[in-house]
Amino acid sequence: MLERILLTNDDGIDAPGMAVLEQIAAELAREVWVVAPEHDQSGQSHAISLHHALRISERGPRRFGVTGTPGDCAVMGICHLMKDALPDLVLSGVNRGLNLGMETVFSGTVGGAMTAMMLGVPAIALSQAFTDRANVPWDTARGLGAGVVRQLLGIGWAKTACLNVNFPPVPAAEAGKLTLARQGEGMIAGMAVETRVDPRGMTYHWLNFRRGDRQQGPESDYSCLRAGNVVVTPLRYDRTDDDAYGPLAASLPRFGG
């Protein structure tokens, strides 16, 4: 049993996935702290608010809403609200929808976990995939979440990584084992801009992802989830691409080389 866990997310403190995460955390720690955005912050990645003030509202014992991003919430929790008794673990989620492949770059759920990892606290991002937006199978994450986290804590992982866990869109009893996979290409095939006109005749725009079927590779996170498994991928900040590094190194001097 852990002493204390800090929870955050990107869907907002009142999101159903946060209620699921609180149930998971209650099985793992004596103290559960929630520091989460007041409003939906999906797509905020690792963003930190440097140019406007943050406000905190106390929602109950050890439960706080923040007018900022998931990254802001991780910082406020670790560096301010819990600075005298740091969390043993940060859990971010449970996100409404999968976070795989390239989408992890944009994910506020992953961003909250990555920020906690940067601050020296082990962190896991949790997401629940679905096939019907109106019927997210929350019971899968609720039923399997605590066991998955215990298994990962028992194994351990490098301090330079956070873990990204995705639950498949099937009942808990039908889900496969917790399976290690690499980050794949994901399903993002581009971006689209939808332009509309408001009642005052002013133009406004919505940004959306375009998704398509892409070649993923045999060890990819997406292929693993598609097979019905609970998938875990370790993520880090180092994004150096070795395939591009080699050809560039043949023509450019390498520092320290």
Protein Blocks (a to p, Z undefined) as FASTA:
>chain_A
ZZbdcdddfeojkbmklmmmmmmmmmmbmbdcddddfbdcehklmaccfkbccddddfbe
hiacddbdfklmmmmmmmmmmmmoccfbdcedjdedddehjllmmpmklmmmmmmmmnop
acdddddddfbfklccfklmmmmmmmmmmmmmmnopafkbccdddddfbdfklpccdddd
dddebjafbdcddddddfkopacdddddddddddebjkbmklmmmnopacdddddfblcd
fklmmmmmmmpccehZZ
